[in-house]
C-alpha cells in the first residue's frame, strides 16, 4: 500500500494504475475509520482493480464553533485498517497541501443545500462539494463510494457530478449499524455510555415513522410528530430537525406518495448526530442507488 501526502505523489500513483489498465475506485473519508468506511472499501474492491482512500479532515466544511480541532485523527490505526482492507493508495494530505494559496474558487450546489443540515451549518456543503471536486480532479476515479448515512451529502454530490459532467460513477452503500440500531459514525467516539444509550432515539424514531407509513399513514406532519415524541423522550440537548423530504430535491413533502427520505439531526450531550432512512410509499426500505436507475 502506498501512502501519498502530496498531490503530485497521488497523481503519479493513479497514472501508473491507469497505465496498467486498472479501474480506479475512490473512497473519500475524514479518517477515524469504522466498519461503515470499510464497507465502502469492500464495495470499491469488488468493482475496481485499484482502490484509493483519501483521509483528510477538511477545514472548510467546519463552522467556527464546530469540532474541527477535536475531530479524531488516529492516522496510524486508519492506515492499518486500509492496509488490512487491501487498499492500494491512501492519500493523506495536510490542509496546506490541499489549500496551498488563497482560495478564490468554490463549488456550490444551490437548492439542495439550504435545508436539513444546511440550515444549521451554513457553508458546510460548499466545503464538502469543493473538497470532493478537488479530490475527483486529483485522483481521477472511475467510481466513487459514499455512505447512505450522510444522505444529504451523497445526494448533493451526485447532483454536482451530474451538473458538472464528471465522468464518475457514484456508488451509495447502506448505512452500517450496531446490533441495537445505532448508525456508525466517527463522532460516536464522543459519546459517554449514557449518551450512547440516549442516541438510540434516532433510529427508533425513524423506525416508528417507517412503520406508520407501512400501516398506511401518509401525512408527513403527523409522522414527523410521532417521531419527535420518541426522540424527545430521550431528552436530547437539542433537536435540529426531524423532516420527511423528497430524495430527488430534498424539499419537504406534505404526503408520502412516493419515495421519501426520513431524516433527523439531534444533539446528544455535545455531539451532533444524524441518521436517516429512505423508504417507498409502502414503508419498505429502499437503496439510494435504486432512485437513479
C-alpha positions as YAML, in Angstrom:
chain: A
units: angstrom
residues:
- id: 1
  name: UNK
  ca: [0.00, 0.00, 0.00]
- id: 2
  name: UNK
  ca: [1.30, 3.41, -1.00]
- id: 3
  name: UNK
  ca: [0.72, 6.42, 1.24]
- id: 4
  name: UNK
  ca: [0.88, 9.78, -0.54]
- id: 5
  name: UNK
  ca: [0.95, 13.10, 1.28]
- id: 6
  name: UNK
  ca: [1.26, 15.31, -1.79]
- id: 7
  name: UNK
  ca: [-0.98, 15.85, -4.79]
- id: 8
  name: UNK
  ca: [1.89, 15.06, -7.14]
- id: 9
  name: UNK
  ca: [2.57, 11.70, -5.48]
- id: 10
  name: UNK
  ca: [-1.11, 10.75, -5.57]
- id: 11
  name: UNK
  ca: [-1.44, 11.66, -9.24]
- id: 12
  name: UNK
  ca: [1.63, 9.62, -10.14]
- id: 13
  name: UNK
  ca: [0.21, 6.57, -8.40]
- id: 14
  name: UNK
  ca: [-3.12, 6.87, -10.21]
- id: 15
  name: UNK
  ca: [-1.42, 7.43, -13.58]
- id: 16
  name: UNK
  ca: [0.64, 4.27, -13.04]
- id: 17
  name: UNK
  ca: [-2.51, 2.27, -12.21]
- id: 18
  name: UNK
  ca: [-4.30, 3.60, -15.27]
- id: 19
  name: UNK
  ca: [-1.29, 2.75, -17.42]
- id: 20
  name: UNK
  ca: [-1.71, -0.84, -16.24]
- id: 21
  name: UNK
  ca: [-5.36, -0.80, -17.34]
- id: 22
  name: UNK
  ca: [-6.71, -0.79, -13.79]
- id: 23
  name: UNK
  ca: [-10.09, 0.72, -12.94]
- id: 24
  name: UNK
  ca: [-9.81, 3.28, -10.10]
- id: 25
  name: UNK
  ca: [-12.26, 3.41, -7.19]
- id: 26
  name: UNK
  ca: [-12.17, 6.24, -4.62]
- id: 27
  name: UNK
  ca: [-13.44, 6.25, -1.05]
- id: 28
  name: UNK
  ca: [-13.26, 9.82, 0.34]
- id: 29
  name: UNK
  ca: [-13.08, 9.93, 4.16]
- id: 30
  name: UNK
  ca: [-12.07, 12.17, 7.03]
- id: 31
  name: UNK
  ca: [-10.43, 9.25, 8.80]
- id: 32
  name: UNK
  ca: [-11.36, 7.82, 12.21]
- id: 33
  name: UNK
  ca: [-12.35, 4.80, 10.14]
- id: 34
  name: UNK
  ca: [-15.02, 2.33, 11.24]
- id: 35
  name: UNK
  ca: [-16.92, -0.59, 9.72]
- id: 36
  name: UNK
  ca: [-19.01, 1.79, 7.63]
- id: 37
  name: UNK
  ca: [-15.90, 3.06, 5.87]
- id: 38
  name: UNK
  ca: [-14.60, -0.47, 5.48]
- id: 39
  name: UNK
  ca: [-17.84, -1.46, 3.74]
- id: 40
  name: UNK
  ca: [-17.19, 1.28, 1.18]
- id: 41
  name: UNK
  ca: [-13.68, -0.03, 0.62]
- id: 42
  name: UNK
  ca: [-15.06, -3.54, 0.14]
- id: 43
  name: UNK
  ca: [-17.55, -2.25, -2.43]
- id: 44
  name: UNK
  ca: [-14.76, -0.42, -4.26]
- id: 45
  name: UNK
  ca: [-12.55, -3.50, -4.19]
- id: 46
  name: UNK
  ca: [-15.36, -5.62, -5.67]
- id: 47
  name: UNK
  ca: [-15.66, -3.32, -8.70]
- id: 48
  name: UNK
  ca: [-12.19, -1.81, -9.17]
- id: 49
  name: UNK
  ca: [-8.66, -3.11, -9.54]
- id: 50
  name: UNK
  ca: [-7.12, -0.06, -7.83]
- id: 51
  name: UNK
  ca: [-8.69, 1.35, -4.65]
- id: 52
  name: UNK
  ca: [-7.73, 4.79, -3.33]
- id: 53
  name: UNK
  ca: [-8.83, 6.15, 0.04]
- id: 54
  name: UNK
  ca: [-8.45, 9.79, 0.97]
- id: 55
  name: UNK
  ca: [-8.01, 10.71, 4.63]
- id: 56
  name: UNK
  ca: [-8.41, 14.43, 5.09]
- id: 57
  name: UNK
  ca: [-10.19, 16.39, 7.81]
- id: 58
  name: UNK
  ca: [-11.40, 19.20, 5.61]
- id: 59
  name: UNK
  ca: [-11.26, 22.56, 7.44]
- id: 60
  name: UNK
  ca: [-13.55, 24.42, 5.04]
- id: 61
  name: UNK
  ca: [-16.58, 22.26, 5.84]
- id: 62
  name: UNK
  ca: [-16.45, 23.07, 9.57]
- id: 63
  name: UNK
  ca: [-18.08, 26.14, 11.07]
- id: 64
  name: UNK
  ca: [-16.27, 28.39, 13.57]
- id: 65
  name: UNK
  ca: [-17.86, 26.71, 16.61]
- id: 66
  name: UNK
  ca: [-17.69, 23.11, 15.37]
- id: 67
  name: UNK
  ca: [-15.32, 20.28, 16.20]
- id: 68
  name: UNK
  ca: [-12.54, 20.68, 13.63]
- id: 69
  name: UNK
  ca: [-9.78, 20.85, 16.24]
- id: 70
  name: UNK
  ca: [-11.00, 17.88, 18.27]
- id: 71
  name: UNK
  ca: [-12.15, 15.69, 15.37]
- id: 72
  name: UNK
  ca: [-10.45, 12.29, 15.91]
- id: 73
  name: UNK
  ca: [-7.32, 11.72, 13.83]
- id: 74
  name: UNK
  ca: [-5.97, 8.20, 14.60]
- id: 75
  name: UNK
  ca: [-3.86, 8.10, 11.46]
- id: 76
  name: UNK
  ca: [-1.75, 5.03, 12.29]
- id: 77
  name: UNK
  ca: [-4.84, 2.98, 13.12]
- id: 78
  name: UNK
  ca: [-6.51, 4.22, 9.96]
- id: 79
  name: UNK
  ca: [-3.54, 3.25, 7.80]
- id: 80
  name: UNK
  ca: [-3.51, -0.21, 9.35]
- id: 81
  name: UNK
  ca: [-7.24, -0.58, 8.60]
- id: 82
  name: UNK
  ca: [-6.70, 0.45, 4.98]
- id: 83
  name: UNK
  ca: [-3.82, -1.99, 4.61]
- id: 84
  name: UNK
  ca: [-5.96, -4.80, 6.03]
- id: 85
  name: UNK
  ca: [-8.79, -3.86, 3.62]
- id: 86
  name: UNK
  ca: [-6.49, -4.22, 0.62]
- id: 87
  name: UNK
  ca: [-6.36, -0.53, -0.27]
- id: 88
  name: UNK
  ca: [-3.75, 0.36, -2.89]
- id: 89
  name: UNK
  ca: [-3.33, 4.09, -2.20]
- id: 90
  name: UNK
  ca: [-4.03, 6.29, 0.80]
- id: 91
  name: UNK
  ca: [-3.97, 10.00, 0.01]
- id: 92
  name: UNK
  ca: [-3.46, 11.80, 3.33]
- id: 93
  name: UNK
  ca: [-2.60, 15.43, 2.57]
- id: 94
  name: UNK
  ca: [-2.22, 18.29, 5.01]
- id: 95
  name: UNK
  ca: [-4.53, 21.29, 4.88]
- id: 96
  name: UNK
  ca: [-1.61, 23.27, 3.49]
- id: 97
  name: UNK
  ca: [-1.22, 20.80, 0.65]
- id: 98
  name: UNK
  ca: [-4.90, 20.86, -0.29]
- id: 99
  name: UNK
  ca: [-5.24, 24.65, 0.03]
- id: 100
  name: UNK
  ca: [-1.81, 25.93, -0.97]
- id: 101
  name: UNK
  ca: [-2.79, 29.53, -1.67]
- id: 102
  name: UNK
  ca: [-5.66, 31.92, -1.12]
- id: 103
  name: UNK
  ca: [-8.80, 30.05, -2.17]
- id: 104
  name: UNK
  ca: [-10.96, 32.10, -4.54]
- id: 105
  name: UNK
  ca: [-12.91, 29.25, -6.15]
- id: 106
  name: UNK
  ca: [-15.71, 27.17, -4.64]
- id: 107
  name: UNK
  ca: [-18.26, 24.66, -5.91]
- id: 108
  name: UNK
  ca: [-21.81, 25.44, -4.82]
- id: 109
  name: UNK
  ca: [-24.91, 23.30, -5.35]
- id: 110
  name: UNK
  ca: [-27.95, 25.51, -4.81]
- id: 111
  name: UNK
  ca: [-31.42, 24.32, -3.85]
- id: 112
  name: UNK
  ca: [-30.40, 21.06, -2.16]
- id: 113
  name: UNK
  ca: [-28.08, 22.53, 0.46]
- id: 114
  name: UNK
  ca: [-30.16, 25.17, 2.24]
- id: 115
  name: UNK
  ca: [-32.38, 22.75, 4.19]
- id: 116
  name: UNK
  ca: [-31.75, 19.89, 6.63]
- id: 117
  name: UNK
  ca: [-28.11, 20.13, 7.81]
- id: 118
  name: UNK
  ca: [-27.51, 23.18, 5.64]
- id: 119
  name: UNK
  ca: [-29.89, 25.21, 7.78]
- id: 120
  name: UNK
  ca: [-27.79, 24.67, 10.92]
- id: 121
  name: UNK
  ca: [-24.40, 24.50, 9.16]
- id: 122
  name: UNK
  ca: [-24.14, 27.41, 6.70]
- id: 123
  name: UNK
  ca: [-21.25, 26.91, 4.31]
- id: 124
  name: UNK
  ca: [-20.83, 23.25, 5.21]
- id: 125
  name: UNK
  ca: [-21.91, 21.80, 1.89]
- id: 126
  name: UNK
  ca: [-19.89, 24.35, -0.07]
- id: 127
  name: UNK
  ca: [-16.87, 22.99, 1.78]
- id: 128
  name: UNK
  ca: [-17.88, 19.41, 1.02]
- id: 129
  name: UNK
  ca: [-18.53, 19.91, -2.70]
- id: 130
  name: UNK
  ca: [-15.36, 21.95, -3.12]
- id: 131
  name: UNK
  ca: [-13.08, 19.39, -1.49]
- id: 132
  name: UNK
  ca: [-14.69, 16.43, -3.24]
- id: 133
  name: UNK
  ca: [-14.37, 18.20, -6.61]
- id: 134
  name: UNK
  ca: [-10.68, 18.67, -5.81]
- id: 135
  name: UNK
  ca: [-10.29, 15.00, -4.86]
- id: 136
  name: UNK
  ca: [-12.00, 13.97, -8.09]
- id: 137
  name: UNK
  ca: [-9.59, 16.15, -10.08]
- id: 138
  name: UNK
  ca: [-6.55, 14.86, -8.20]
- id: 139
  name: UNK
  ca: [-7.39, 11.14, -8.12]
- id: 140
  name: UNK
  ca: [-9.44, 10.87, -11.34]
- id: 141
  name: UNK
  ca: [-11.56, 7.90, -10.21]
- id: 142
  name: UNK
  ca: [-13.82, 5.80, -12.40]
- id: 143
  name: UNK
  ca: [-16.18, 5.33, -9.44]
- id: 144
  name: UNK
  ca: [-16.59, 6.97, -6.03]
- id: 145
  name: UNK
  ca: [-18.17, 5.37, -2.97]
- id: 146
  name: UNK
  ca: [-20.24, 7.14, -0.30]
- id: 147
  name: UNK
  ca: [-22.41, 6.00, 2.60]
- id: 148
  name: UNK
  ca: [-26.17, 6.46, 2.67]
- id: 149
  name: UNK
  ca: [-25.92, 7.62, 6.29]
- id: 150
  name: UNK
  ca: [-24.77, 11.03, 5.05]
- id: 151
  name: UNK
  ca: [-27.76, 11.13, 2.71]
- id: 152
  name: UNK
  ca: [-27.89, 14.85, 2.04]
- id: 153
  name: UNK
  ca: [-24.17, 14.92, 1.33]
- id: 154
  name: UNK
  ca: [-24.45, 11.93, -1.03]
- id: 155
  name: UNK
  ca: [-27.38, 13.42, -2.96]
- id: 156
  name: UNK
  ca: [-25.74, 16.84, -3.21]
- id: 157
  name: UNK
  ca: [-22.52, 15.29, -4.51]
- id: 158
  name: UNK
  ca: [-24.43, 13.26, -7.08]
- id: 159
  name: UNK
  ca: [-26.09, 16.47, -8.30]
- id: 160
  name: UNK
  ca: [-22.65, 18.11, -8.57]
- id: 161
  name: UNK
  ca: [-21.35, 15.19, -10.63]
- id: 162
  name: UNK
  ca: [-24.36, 15.29, -12.96]
- id: 163
  name: UNK
  ca: [-24.36, 19.06, -13.39]
- id: 164
  name: UNK
  ca: [-20.59, 19.34, -13.98]
- id: 165
  name: UNK
  ca: [-20.34, 16.21, -16.14]
- id: 166
  name: UNK
  ca: [-17.73, 14.44, -14.04]
- id: 167
  name: UNK
  ca: [-17.15, 11.06, -15.77]
- id: 168
  name: UNK
  ca: [-17.51, 9.25, -12.45]
- id: 169
  name: UNK
  ca: [-19.95, 6.54, -11.38]
- id: 170
  name: UNK
  ca: [-21.44, 7.40, -7.99]
- id: 171
  name: UNK
  ca: [-22.00, 4.42, -5.72]
- id: 172
  name: UNK
  ca: [-24.01, 4.66, -2.49]
- id: 173
  name: UNK
  ca: [-23.62, 1.95, 0.15]
- id: 174
  name: UNK
  ca: [-26.02, 1.08, 3.00]
- id: 175
  name: UNK
  ca: [-25.68, 2.61, 6.46]
- id: 176
  name: UNK
  ca: [-23.84, 0.24, 8.78]
- id: 177
  name: UNK
  ca: [-25.41, -0.05, 12.22]
- id: 178
  name: UNK
  ca: [-24.61, -1.57, 15.57]
- id: 179
  name: UNK
  ca: [-26.78, -4.51, 16.64]
- id: 180
  name: UNK
  ca: [-29.05, -2.14, 18.60]
- id: 181
  name: UNK
  ca: [-29.58, 0.12, 15.59]
- id: 182
  name: UNK
  ca: [-27.13, 2.96, 16.25]
- id: 183
  name: UNK
  ca: [-25.68, 4.18, 12.97]
- id: 184
  name: UNK
  ca: [-21.89, 4.01, 12.92]
- id: 185
  name: UNK
  ca: [-20.22, 7.43, 12.96]
- id: 186
  name: UNK
  ca: [-16.74, 8.67, 13.78]
- id: 187
  name: UNK
  ca: [-18.41, 11.10, 16.18]
- id: 188
  name: UNK
  ca: [-19.86, 8.24, 18.24]
- id: 189
  name: UNK
  ca: [-16.47, 8.22, 19.97]
- id: 190
  name: UNK
  ca: [-17.51, 11.42, 21.73]
- id: 191
  name: UNK
  ca: [-20.49, 9.72, 23.46]
- id: 192
  name: UNK
  ca: [-20.47, 8.59, 27.09]
- id: 193
  name: UNK
  ca: [-22.21, 5.30, 27.90]
- id: 194
  name: UNK
  ca: [-25.38, 7.15, 28.93]
- id: 195
  name: UNK
  ca: [-25.29, 9.37, 25.85]
- id: 196
  name: UNK
  ca: [-24.83, 6.39, 23.58]
- id: 197
  name: UNK
  ca: [-27.96, 4.78, 25.03]
- id: 198
  name: UNK
  ca: [-29.90, 8.00, 24.55]
- id: 199
  name: UNK
  ca: [-28.63, 8.24, 20.97]
- id: 200
  name: UNK
  ca: [-30.70, 5.19, 20.06]
- id: 201
  name: UNK
  ca: [-33.67, 7.54, 19.91]
- id: 202
  name: UNK
  ca: [-32.66, 8.50, 16.36]
- id: 203
  name: UNK
  ca: [-33.00, 5.03, 14.85]
- id: 204
  name: UNK
  ca: [-36.04, 4.24, 17.00]
- id: 205
  name: UNK
  ca: [-37.80, 7.40, 15.88]
- id: 206
  name: UNK
  ca: [-37.05, 6.67, 12.23]
- id: 207
  name: UNK
  ca: [-38.27, 3.08, 12.54]
- id: 208
  name: UNK
  ca: [-41.50, 4.28, 14.16]
- id: 209
  name: UNK
  ca: [-42.06, 6.62, 11.25]
- id: 210
  name: UNK
  ca: [-41.38, 3.84, 8.75]
- id: 211
  name: UNK
  ca: [-43.93, 1.60, 10.48]
- id: 212
  name: UNK
  ca: [-46.56, 4.33, 10.28]
- id: 213
  name: UNK
  ca: [-46.05, 4.56, 6.52]
- id: 214
  name: UNK
  ca: [-46.21, 0.76, 6.25]
- id: 215
  name: UNK
  ca: [-49.55, 0.91, 8.10]
- id: 216
  name: UNK
  ca: [-50.92, 3.33, 5.54]
- id: 217
  name: UNK
  ca: [-50.32, 6.74, 7.14]
- id: 218
  name: UNK
  ca: [-49.36, 9.36, 4.59]
- id: 219
  name: UNK
  ca: [-49.50, 12.72, 6.43]
- id: 220
  name: UNK
  ca: [-45.88, 13.80, 6.74]
- id: 221
  name: UNK
  ca: [-46.55, 16.21, 9.63]
- id: 222
  name: UNK
  ca: [-48.26, 13.51, 11.73]
- id: 223
  name: UNK
  ca: [-45.46, 11.01, 11.05]
- id: 224
  name: UNK
  ca: [-42.79, 13.55, 11.95]
- id: 225
  name: UNK
  ca: [-44.68, 14.47, 15.14]
- id: 226
  name: UNK
  ca: [-44.72, 10.82, 16.23]
- id: 227
  name: UNK
  ca: [-41.00, 10.56, 15.54]
- id: 228
  name: UNK
  ca: [-40.42, 13.71, 17.58]
- id: 229
  name: UNK
  ca: [-42.23, 12.28, 20.61]
- id: 230
  name: UNK
  ca: [-39.94, 9.25, 20.63]
- id: 231
  name: UNK
  ca: [-36.81, 11.37, 20.25]
- id: 232
  name: UNK
  ca: [-37.89, 13.89, 22.89]
- id: 233
  name: UNK
  ca: [-38.38, 11.05, 25.39]
- id: 234
  name: UNK
  ca: [-34.60, 10.57, 25.35]
- id: 235
  name: UNK
  ca: [-34.15, 14.19, 26.50]
- id: 236
  name: UNK
  ca: [-31.70, 15.30, 23.82]
- id: 237
  name: UNK
  ca: [-29.95, 18.61, 24.32]
- id: 238
  name: UNK
  ca: [-31.39, 19.84, 21.00]
- id: 239
  name: UNK
  ca: [-33.31, 18.57, 18.01]
- id: 240
  name: UNK
  ca: [-32.00, 20.33, 14.91]
- id: 241
  name: UNK
  ca: [-34.61, 18.78, 12.64]
- id: 242
  name: UNK
  ca: [-36.94, 15.87, 12.00]
- id: 243
  name: UNK
  ca: [-38.09, 16.01, 8.40]
- id: 244
  name: UNK
  ca: [-39.62, 13.96, 5.62]
- id: 245
  name: UNK
  ca: [-38.39, 15.14, 2.22]
- id: 246
  name: UNK
  ca: [-38.34, 14.26, -1.47]
- id: 247
  name: UNK
  ca: [-34.99, 12.50, -2.05]
- id: 248
  name: UNK
  ca: [-34.63, 13.99, -5.53]
- id: 249
  name: UNK
  ca: [-34.95, 17.62, -4.42]
- id: 250
  name: UNK
  ca: [-34.57, 17.43, -0.60]
- id: 251
  name: UNK
  ca: [-37.64, 19.65, -0.40]
- id: 252
  name: UNK
  ca: [-40.40, 18.89, 2.16]
- id: 253
  name: UNK
  ca: [-43.41, 16.78, 1.28]
- id: 254
  name: UNK
  ca: [-46.92, 17.11, 2.69]
- id: 255
  name: UNK
  ca: [-47.89, 13.49, 1.99]
- id: 256
  name: UNK
  ca: [-45.99, 10.29, 1.36]
- id: 257
  name: UNK
  ca: [-46.91, 9.41, -2.21]
- id: 258
  name: UNK
  ca: [-43.58, 8.05, -3.44]
- id: 259
  name: UNK
  ca: [-40.05, 7.53, -2.14]
- id: 260
  name: UNK
  ca: [-39.18, 9.76, 0.81]
- id: 261
  name: UNK
  ca: [-36.10, 10.42, 2.89]
- id: 262
  name: UNK
  ca: [-36.87, 10.48, 6.61]
- id: 263
  name: UNK
  ca: [-34.02, 12.38, 8.24]
- id: 264
  name: UNK
  ca: [-33.11, 13.72, 11.65]
- id: 265
  name: UNK
  ca: [-30.26, 15.55, 13.37]
- id: 266
  name: UNK
  ca: [-30.09, 15.55, 17.16]
- id: 267
  name: UNK
  ca: [-27.58, 16.79, 19.72]
- id: 268
  name: UNK
  ca: [-26.83, 14.28, 22.48]
- id: 269
  name: UNK
  ca: [-24.53, 15.84, 25.03]
- id: 270
  name: UNK
  ca: [-22.02, 17.85, 23.00]
- id: 271
  name: UNK
  ca: [-22.33, 15.59, 19.97]
- id: 272
  name: UNK
  ca: [-24.43, 16.26, 16.89]
- id: 273
  name: UNK
  ca: [-25.66, 13.01, 15.35]
- id: 274
  name: UNK
  ca: [-27.54, 12.45, 12.10]
- id: 275
  name: UNK
  ca: [-29.50, 9.48, 10.83]
- id: 276
  name: UNK
  ca: [-31.96, 8.72, 8.06]
- id: 277
  name: UNK
  ca: [-33.82, 6.02, 6.19]
- id: 278
  name: UNK
  ca: [-35.10, 6.00, 2.62]
- id: 279
  name: UNK
  ca: [-38.49, 4.32, 2.12]
- id: 280
  name: UNK
  ca: [-41.09, 3.88, -0.57]
- id: 281
  name: UNK
  ca: [-44.77, 4.76, -0.22]
- id: 282
  name: UNK
  ca: [-45.47, 1.35, 1.39]
- id: 283
  name: UNK
  ca: [-42.81, 1.85, 4.06]
- id: 284
  name: UNK
  ca: [-40.29, -0.55, 2.53]
- id: 285
  name: UNK
  ca: [-36.66, 0.47, 2.91]
- id: 286
  name: UNK
  ca: [-35.02, 1.16, -0.45]
- id: 287
  name: UNK
  ca: [-31.49, 1.80, -1.64]
- id: 288
  name: UNK
  ca: [-30.33, 5.21, -2.80]
- id: 289
  name: UNK
  ca: [-28.82, 3.67, -5.92]
- id: 290
  name: UNK
  ca: [-32.31, 2.49, -6.93]
- id: 291
  name: UNK
  ca: [-33.55, 6.10, -7.18]
- id: 292
  name: UNK
  ca: [-31.40, 6.70, -10.24]
- id: 293
  name: UNK
  ca: [-31.82, 3.51, -12.29]
...
